[in-house]
Amino acid sequence: MSFLFTKYKNKILQGLYKNKDIKPAVYKNLKILEEINFNCSIYDASYVVIDTELTGLDSKGDCILSIGAVRMKGGSIYMGDYFYRIVAPSVCLRPASIIIHGITPKEASECPSIDLIMPEFIDFCKGKIIVGYCIAIDIEFINKEMKRLYGFNIQNPVIDLLKMYLIIKKKKVGCDAFVDDNLAMPTANLFEIAREFDVPVQEGHNALSDAFITAQIFQRCLPALSKRGINTIKDLIMVSKP
Amino acid sequence: MITEDVVKFLKTVIPFQFLKEDELIAISEKTLLEFYPQNTILLKQEGPPSDNLKIIKKGSVKIYAVSNTGEEIITDYRGEGELIGYLSLFSDNKSRVSVMTLEDTLCYIISKTEMRAIIDRHPNIKDFFHQSFLKKYLDKTLEEMHSKTLNKVSGDMLLFTTPVGMLATKGVISVFQDTSIKEAAEIMTRHEISSVVIIDSNAVPVGIVTDRDLRKKVIAKGLDTRNSICSIMSVSLIKSDSKEYCFEALLKMIRYNIHHLLIVEDGKIKGIITNHDLMMLQGSSPVTVAKDIEIQQTVDGVAQISNKLNSIMDILIKEGAKASNITKIMSEINDRILKKILTLAEKKFGPPPTSYCWIVFGSEGRKEQTFKTDQDNAIICADPETLSEDEETKRYFSVFTKYVRDSLVMCGFPVCPGNYMASNPKWRQPISVWKSYFSSWINVPKTEAILASVILFDFRAIHGDFTLAEELKRHLLTSLKGKDMFLLLMAKMTVNVKPPLSFFKTFVVEKDGMHKNKFNIKFKFLSPLINVVRLFALEKRIEETSTLERIERLMESHDTIRQMGDELKHAFEFIMMMKIVHQFNQLTKGLQPDNYIDPNDLTNLEKKTLKESCQVISRVQESIENRYLLGRLSG
């Protein structure tokens, strides 16, 4: 049901923005749901695994500082096909966050603004399903910029690695597992999950290396997903949308 | 950023490590990373060929085929840094084997199209896929080993790559053979030289005259100085061809205890080189050590020099010497120490009552000594004429050999745990007893007999009456004729210890004890190789004792070695070098050298070369099994 609804909403958006003056790459994002075959096997689908570094967690006052993304097709990670941009922030960098991401105010101020980066990013995500760890936060910040720049949200289907992880960890197989909302939410952080899957972790946060770590965890989750009867993109979105 | 890790990894993978950085960066950008859970089938026998090259980043796979009878035959294990699917790069035939992951495995993937483009651009990558690994990569592995071991990387390897001709720039003063003694002496005075070379009318050197000759043969004897210089020259002129490498010249200088060596080119004098020239080349010289040993008058003195010999090893390894060169020089120096000790013993106890020959065996006998190895020695005496002579001989050598044994211990050579030493009465016997020892081992080949012959048949004379050793050698070689049962049992023992074929995961390491998770390079790798070569040498009745010399000779006469000789030589050099470098590193860390190597300390290239070396040894072992144990001698 929700699929139909999303598609319907998307159709309306397409109509609304048809004659607006927006970049073709951005407009193309409105057609993405037509490009994706939801019955496609999770091993054949195209993904873009993303991570962002933020100036803080308040979506009103904070903003995106960097975006990292890695391309995948099925279980293959394209090592050379990645996206990494540092963004000139619209707000001041707080010392506490500088410690986490290691990007200095000077470094950031010399980078292009998010207005220039968004079209590139949308183009990189073209035709792909977005995957990320606790992706809701990243999407919230991306959508804030999308709304401001273009008036609509990013249209790519989105799946959350943490949701996926919790399903795999849950022994019970079947529909119940998917509706149980009492699952303890973020107990494990990205690095802990990475260690559990034997994915090498380098200390320090960087949007690209975190995206690459996320991609490697996702890669290792795929076989476990098909064991639990999750075979198509539709199945995967059903259980792990944020 | 993430491709940097790919580049870093590819630098450890053969053959990619032979590519330049920018090429690796280009490759890394086209690479995929894939994950396969345990028990994933990556390729299926009779299935389509692989459409890419997989490089194992982490994990391991087994390669196997199922025979007509349904039996699964594992042909190989591959681990980190090894490749899957490279045959498919060159052919579109169905896959001949199946490949399955043994654990969760990560691979970097390079597409067939991309790989073919790389191969087209780089002939050396093509070589890797097409040619014998050992031959091609031995040098690279050794180079890597040298640079890994040493902080100071010496790229020039002067001693072993410079022909002596290059150094022999000093003009040599020579006189024709019809010159008079007086004229020659005048020439020597004019040039302020202490020796002059005598040449014939074709400029071929025929002898040398030194100040000493003038003193001893002319002045002291009142010889007429109008006589031809030929009458007083020494004809045993030691020379090297200008094409020989400096280390060979060095070896001659050590062996003959000389400081000047004449260099000839096409038979004519080219120049002269001195110990000093070689020292300039490398900083210090083993020749000096040989000389130092020579002048010692006490065991203490010899011991002092002997215990400092590791510095020579240091030079040799840093010079980039091949293992065979290192062992040659070290054996030569050890021989000198032993000879000196024996001379000192003779001085101490007076001349021996009978003629004798001091022999060494084991690695000493094969001239394959590296660091201080256990004493392996014995005495062959002349057969005594009378009972009293026999008793006196026994008495003399009983004291003599204990003195030699203890002196050698002082010089750093530990006693032989198996008591294969001349101080053991069993191993100091008249020639006739030795002959009967050898005959009985060959005629009644019990296990102990074979064990003893493996050790003793590699004997070599060091000091004393060499004819005794030669006689025993002749006896040994004649006795072996037609003794198939002895060779059969030796063959059985030879193939008993098989070198490990697949290292990864199943790398044969010690399961417990202080050498847990390490492998014994001597027992598992070096001895099996030495043993197969010894078997063939005895089979063909070849008198050489060193493994490389045996292989060289066998290549003329032995079918298996004719085909595999070169590969065996490479394998021997490599394994020996690995042992030397390992022990050298232990010594520099102040540890007691042993033969236990941790496979984790090896680079992928070293692992690969070791694996290839093992395959060569086991191919030879297979040929032995086919011939001896299944063929004509079955039963």
Interface residues (C-beta under 8 A of the other chain):
Chain A: V70 G75 S76 I77 Y78 M79 G80 D81 Y82 Y84 D198 N206 L208 S209 F212 Q216 Q219 R220 L222 P223
Chain B: M1 I2 T3 V6 S28 E29 K30 T31 L32 L33 E34 F35 P37 D104 Y108 I109
